[in-house]
């Protein structure tokens, strides 16, 4: 698959996103039946439509220009450069929308936990809250069902979820599927074709949503602890399977992606339809099926508990001691358990309950235990009688296995510049990075990436011995 194909896909994603935003927003707002509002919406729609066309045309022109420059100039140099910038823009957008979505989840769960539900409430009010922020006072009320008249301006919290998932999936495609042989597949884990790996990755997202949704529609959803145990075991099982199919980093990212897919699907298939039914019932003056709101609220609470494990996965690639561990799937499960415990403590504390105070110290103990479990063993017993390894031997290994990426002039097809600015062109550069080399190439074995250069265990052992013996150049 070429970079030109990726650019075309990106243009289609931009167009689809803008189209969905415009059409869904107009349709929902027009449902109020307010003619003045509809006229206002029509005017706004024209403005947004104009913006949409300009944005789409600009995107096509920009992407066409990039594609032309890619094939007009030296392809070997331009392709990695363009890929890096696409990665940057999509990742940045994904993080921004993700912050907005998670922030909204935290805020509304906080509201739900902190509402005054007993003192001085009107008949149609379920709870209220005074708040102070940014130098101003806020007063929030939650209705038991809905106000007598739906307000003209009603904000829907959903686009944060949709665009977080959309940009996340696109990022998954750009980083792991577009370069499947380099980042997704590790032949030392499982030797499969890139297309097979992509199919397994996408399939894991679909299967996870189906499993979760069926579980939510079963009587088990009302048994909180049992539901938690089943979902935890399913997620841990998914981590185990994916860690035995993909490279470790890719496996972690896919566990985060399947949780993120569940969260976004909850919004799209359950939460928003329930809210639409609520609005429609209020407009029509008909009785609302209260179970819809209960189901939507429960799915929203589930999303809230998923957030911390997903956030960890988003930053996990910076911490090879986790995904590079021999028990990487169990480490991920343990960190997820700690995250869920912390979030539960947080939620219960906001409700004014203190009976679960043990969760916070338990989480700290869990983190310490995971750090100890993943700690490397003392090499003294193994290496004290090892034969001497010269720097020349180590340099030859690094030149063959590492400098295709970590060099001032990389030859790798993906990296146009040395990742993180780390280069091994000179003896001094190698010695200065011995700690990083030991951690990534020897202890966690997470470098070379997906072992695409085929570093052998004997070579890793030689590097370890050389470092243990003082990492001397001469």
Secondary structure by P-SEA (a helix, b strand, c coil): ccaaaaaaaaaaaaaaaaaaaaaaaaaaaaccccaaaaaaaaaaaaaaaaaaaaaaaaaaaaaaaaaaaaaacccccaaaaaaaaaaaaaaaaaaaaaaaaaaaaaaaaaaaacccccccccccccbbbbbbcccbbbbbbbbcccccccccbbbbccaaaaaaaaaaaaaaaacccccccccccccccccccaaaaaaaaaaaaaaaaaaaaaaaacccccaaaaaaaaaaaaaaaaaaaaaacccaaaaaaaaaaaaaaaaaaaacccaaaaaaaaaaaaaacccccaaaaaaaaaaaaaaaaaaaaaaaaaacccccccccccaaaaaaaaaaaaaaaaaaaaaaaaaccccccaaaaaaaaaaaaaaaaaccccccccccccccccaaaaaaaaaaccccccccccccccccccccccccccaaaaaaaaaaaaacccccccccccccccccaaaaaaaaaaaaaccccc
